[in-house]
């Protein structure tokens, strides 16, 4: 059961309307790193989680992300408030209205005209929110790592949004939201490492002969050695020859007599003739057809 408190988790103070800035803020409302995506990611994980501790953590953070969606949505609404009323009531003359819409920048005229200066579930480029942003796979050791990365990405987006506004009230609210991303990362890290073992992910063990091998697949200037490919835990292989499994590197399949017959007929029917040099549309267009005839 969800119960809504009419007061925001963090007070929103916007100095003055700014539709262009509102459009940028949509990134954290309906974007891939935004608050709705985070809430849906953690909620869908939480409702199926069997571990009571992780379930509580995921539902708590999912609910908080919904409160953050309300905060960022309120910022967007306040930034659009003046323009929304003017657009709805037709206060300005045509030319003045057009200049005010297009002058806001960041394609904000699109969100104002199409959505009435509201808070649509789109990102700053106008792309609608999609459940494809939710990358839950149903394995806690993988999902918690994804959650950590998602919080890190959201933190960086908030940093960038803070850098594009001088409004102290907006900066203050965004810094709160950014800081909560850090707090969530810490909680998810603790939850991940309280699950032992948590690496490698899943249940199946890796194939031992390939688990700690580094293949140097791009030789030349820039080759670099470091803890990611050298040391006692790594076997470093320069210019690996195919196939590393000891086979011939070719793909094969056993076909039935019927399948083999049909495949042979198809290969014969679709075979190329390398001795032909036909005149093509490209030849005709470039004048090469005349030279070929000669």
C-alpha positions as CSV (number, residue, x, y, z in Angstrom):
1,X,0.0,0.0,0.0
2,X,1.3,3.5,-0.9
3,X,0.2,6.6,1.1
4,X,1.0,10.0,-0.4
5,X,2.1,12.9,1.7
6,X,1.2,16.2,0.0
7,X,4.5,17.8,1.1
8,X,7.7,17.1,-0.9
9,X,10.6,15.2,0.5
10,X,12.7,18.3,-0.2
11,X,11.5,21.9,-0.6
12,X,11.5,23.2,-4.2
13,X,12.4,26.9,-4.5
14,X,12.6,28.2,-8.1
15,X,13.6,31.9,-8.6
16,X,11.9,32.4,-11.9
17,X,10.4,30.5,-14.8
18,X,12.8,29.2,-17.4
19,X,11.3,26.8,-20.0
20,X,14.7,26.0,-21.6
21,X,16.0,24.8,-18.2
22,X,12.8,22.9,-17.6
23,X,13.4,21.0,-20.8
24,X,16.9,20.0,-19.7
25,X,15.4,18.8,-16.3
26,X,13.2,16.4,-18.1
27,X,16.3,14.2,-18.5
28,X,15.8,13.1,-14.8
29,X,12.1,12.9,-15.1
30,X,11.5,10.7,-18.1
31,X,15.1,9.8,-19.2
32,X,17.0,6.6,-19.0
33,X,18.9,7.7,-15.8
34,X,15.9,9.4,-14.4
35,X,13.8,8.9,-11.2
36,X,11.0,6.9,-12.8
37,X,13.4,4.5,-14.4
38,X,15.1,4.0,-11.0
39,X,11.8,3.5,-9.2
40,X,10.5,0.9,-11.6
41,X,13.9,-0.9,-11.6
42,X,13.9,-1.3,-7.8
43,X,10.2,-1.9,-7.4
44,X,10.1,-4.7,-10.0
45,X,13.2,-6.3,-8.3
46,X,11.6,-5.8,-4.8
47,X,8.3,-7.4,-5.5
48,X,9.9,-10.7,-6.6
49,X,12.8,-10.7,-4.1
50,X,12.8,-13.6,-1.6
51,X,15.4,-12.3,0.8
52,X,13.5,-10.1,3.4
53,X,16.5,-7.7,3.9
54,X,17.0,-7.0,0.2
55,X,13.2,-6.8,-0.4
56,X,12.9,-4.1,2.3
57,X,15.8,-2.2,0.9
58,X,14.5,-2.3,-2.7
59,X,11.0,-1.3,-1.8
60,X,12.3,1.5,0.5
61,X,14.5,3.0,-2.2
62,X,11.9,2.5,-5.0
63,X,9.5,4.5,-2.9
64,X,12.0,7.2,-2.3
65,X,12.8,7.4,-6.0
66,X,9.1,8.1,-6.6
67,X,9.4,11.0,-4.1
68,X,12.4,12.2,-6.1
69,X,10.3,12.0,-9.3
70,X,7.8,14.3,-7.5
71,X,10.7,16.8,-6.6
72,X,12.2,16.9,-10.1
73,X,8.7,17.1,-11.6
74,X,7.8,20.0,-9.3
75,X,11.0,21.8,-10.4
76,X,10.0,21.4,-14.1
77,X,6.4,22.5,-13.3
78,X,7.6,25.7,-11.6
79,X,10.1,26.5,-14.4
80,X,7.3,26.2,-16.9
81,X,4.6,27.8,-14.9
82,X,4.6,31.3,-16.4
83,X,4.9,30.1,-19.9
84,X,2.2,27.5,-19.4
85,X,-0.3,30.1,-18.4
86,X,0.6,32.5,-21.2
87,X,0.4,29.7,-23.7
88,X,-2.9,28.4,-22.5
89,X,-4.6,31.8,-22.3
90,X,-3.0,33.3,-25.5
91,X,-1.8,36.4,-23.7
92,X,0.8,37.4,-26.2
93,X,0.3,38.3,-29.9
94,X,1.4,35.6,-32.4
95,X,4.9,37.0,-33.1
96,X,5.7,37.6,-29.5
97,X,4.4,34.2,-28.5
98,X,6.5,32.5,-31.2
99,X,9.6,34.4,-30.1
100,X,9.1,33.5,-26.4
101,X,8.7,29.8,-27.3
102,X,11.6,29.4,-29.7
103,X,13.8,31.7,-27.6
104,X,13.7,29.4,-24.6
105,X,16.1,27.0,-26.3
106,X,16.7,23.3,-26.1
107,X,13.6,22.6,-28.2
108,X,11.5,23.6,-25.2
109,X,8.9,25.0,-27.7
110,X,8.1,21.3,-28.6
111,X,7.3,20.4,-25.0
112,X,5.4,23.6,-24.4
113,X,3.2,23.3,-27.5
114,X,2.7,19.5,-27.4
115,X,2.4,19.1,-23.6
116,X,1.2,22.6,-22.5
117,X,4.3,23.3,-20.4
118,X,3.6,20.2,-18.3
119,X,5.8,17.4,-17.1
120,X,5.6,14.7,-19.8
121,X,7.4,11.4,-19.4
122,X,10.0,12.2,-22.0
123,X,13.7,13.0,-21.8
124,X,15.2,16.3,-22.8
125,X,15.3,15.3,-26.4
126,X,11.6,14.5,-26.5
127,X,12.0,10.7,-26.5
128,X,9.2,9.0,-24.5
129,X,10.0,7.0,-21.4
130,X,10.2,3.3,-22.0
131,X,10.3,0.2,-19.8
132,X,13.4,-0.8,-21.8
133,X,15.2,1.5,-19.4
134,X,14.6,-1.2,-16.7
135,X,17.3,-3.7,-17.1
136,X,16.4,-6.1,-14.2
137,X,17.5,-9.7,-15.0
138,X,16.3,-11.5,-11.8
139,X,19.7,-12.4,-10.4
140,X,20.6,-10.4,-7.2
141,X,24.3,-10.4,-7.8
142,X,23.8,-9.0,-11.3
143,X,20.9,-6.6,-10.5
144,X,22.6,-5.0,-7.5
145,X,25.7,-4.3,-9.6
146,X,23.4,-2.7,-12.3
147,X,21.7,-0.7,-9.5
148,X,25.0,0.7,-8.4
149,X,25.9,1.7,-11.9
150,X,22.5,3.3,-12.4
151,X,22.9,5.4,-9.3
152,X,26.4,6.4,-10.4
153,X,25.1,7.5,-13.9
154,X,22.2,9.5,-12.3
155,X,24.7,11.2,-10.0
156,X,26.7,12.4,-13.0
157,X,23.6,13.7,-14.8
158,X,22.6,15.7,-11.7
159,X,26.1,17.2,-11.6
160,X,25.7,18.3,-15.2
161,X,22.3,19.8,-14.5
162,X,23.7,21.7,-11.5
163,X,26.4,23.1,-13.8
164,X,23.8,24.6,-16.3
165,X,21.8,26.7,-13.8
166,X,22.7,29.6,-11.5
167,X,19.4,29.4,-9.6
168,X,20.4,28.7,-6.0
169,X,17.1,27.1,-5.1
170,X,17.3,24.6,-8.0
171,X,21.0,23.9,-7.3
172,X,20.1,23.2,-3.7
173,X,17.4,20.7,-4.6
174,X,19.5,19.0,-7.2
175,X,22.4,18.6,-4.8
176,X,20.1,16.8,-2.4
177,X,18.9,14.5,-5.2
178,X,22.5,13.9,-6.3
179,X,23.6,13.1,-2.7
180,X,20.8,10.6,-2.3
181,X,22.2,8.8,-5.4
182,X,25.4,8.4,-3.5
183,X,23.6,7.1,-0.4
184,X,21.7,4.5,-2.5
185,X,25.0,3.4,-4.1
186,X,26.4,2.7,-0.6
187,X,23.3,0.7,0.4
188,X,23.4,-1.4,-2.7
189,X,27.1,-2.0,-2.3
190,X,26.5,-3.2,1.3
191,X,23.6,-5.5,0.1
192,X,25.8,-6.9,-2.6
193,X,28.7,-7.8,-0.4
194,X,26.5,-9.1,2.4
195,X,25.6,-11.8,-0.2
196,X,28.6,-14.2,-0.2
197,X,29.9,-15.3,-2.5
198,X,28.7,-12.8,-5.1
199,X,31.2,-13.3,-7.9
200,X,31.0,-14.7,-10.4
201,X,27.3,-14.0,-10.9
202,X,24.8,-16.8,-11.0
203,X,25.3,-20.5,-10.1
204,X,27.4,-22.0,-12.8
205,X,31.2,-22.0,-12.5
206,X,33.3,-20.6,-15.3
207,X,35.4,-22.8,-17.6
208,X,38.7,-22.8,-15.8
209,X,41.1,-22.5,-18.8
210,X,39.5,-19.3,-19.9
211,X,38.6,-17.6,-16.6
212,X,41.8,-15.8,-16.0
213,X,43.2,-15.3,-19.5
214,X,43.7,-11.9,-21.2
215,X,43.7,-11.9,-25.0
216,X,45.6,-9.0,-26.5
217,X,43.2,-8.6,-29.4
218,X,44.4,-5.2,-30.7
219,X,48.2,-5.0,-31.1
220,X,50.2,-1.9,-31.8
221,X,50.8,1.5,-30.4
222,X,48.8,2.0,-27.2
223,X,49.2,-1.6,-25.9
224,X,49.2,-1.1,-22.1
225,X,49.7,-3.5,-19.2
226,X,48.2,-3.0,-15.8
227,X,46.4,-4.9,-13.1
228,X,43.6,-5.7,-15.5
229,X,45.9,-7.9,-17.7
230,X,49.1,-8.7,-15.7
231,X,50.1,-10.2,-12.5
232,X,50.0,-13.7,-11.0
233,X,46.3,-14.1,-11.6
234,X,46.5,-13.4,-15.4
235,X,47.7,-15.4,-18.3
236,X,48.5,-12.9,-21.0
237,X,48.3,-14.2,-24.6
238,X,49.7,-12.0,-27.4
239,X,47.9,-12.3,-30.8
240,X,45.8,-15.4,-30.0
241,X,45.4,-17.8,-32.9
242,X,42.0,-19.1,-33.7
243,X,40.6,-21.2,-32.3
244,X,41.5,-21.0,-28.7
245,X,39.6,-24.2,-27.9
246,X,41.9,-26.3,-30.0
247,X,39.4,-26.8,-32.8
248,X,39.6,-25.7,-36.4
249,X,37.5,-22.5,-35.8
250,X,34.8,-23.4,-38.3
251,X,31.1,-23.6,-37.6
252,X,29.5,-27.0,-38.2
253,X,26.1,-28.7,-37.8
254,X,24.9,-32.2,-38.3
255,X,22.0,-32.2,-40.9
256,X,19.5,-34.9,-41.7
257,X,19.4,-36.3,-45.3
258,X,16.3,-34.2,-46.0
259,X,17.9,-31.0,-44.6
260,X,21.1,-31.6,-46.5
261,X,19.3,-32.1,-49.8
262,X,17.3,-28.8,-49.3
263,X,20.4,-26.9,-48.3
264,X,22.3,-28.2,-51.3
265,X,19.5,-27.1,-53.6
266,X,19.4,-23.6,-52.0
267,X,23.2,-23.2,-52.3
268,X,23.1,-24.2,-55.9
269,X,20.2,-21.9,-56.8
270,X,21.7,-18.8,-55.0
271,X,25.4,-19.4,-56.2
272,X,27.3,-16.4,-57.6
273,X,29.1,-16.5,-60.9
274,X,32.5,-14.8,-60.4
275,X,33.2,-14.8,-64.2
276,X,30.3,-12.5,-64.9
277,X,30.7,-8.7,-65.0
278,X,27.1,-7.5,-65.6
279,X,26.2,-3.9,-66.4
280,X,24.4,-2.4,-63.4
281,X,22.5,0.7,-62.6
282,X,25.6,2.2,-61.1
283,X,27.4,1.6,-64.4
284,X,24.6,3.2,-66.4
285,X,24.6,6.2,-64.1
286,X,28.3,6.8,-64.2
287,X,28.8,6.2,-68.0
288,X,30.8,3.1,-67.4
289,X,28.3,1.0,-69.4
290,X,29.5,2.6,-72.6
291,X,33.1,1.8,-71.9
292,X,32.2,-1.9,-71.0
293,X,30.4,-2.3,-74.4
294,X,33.5,-1.0,-76.2
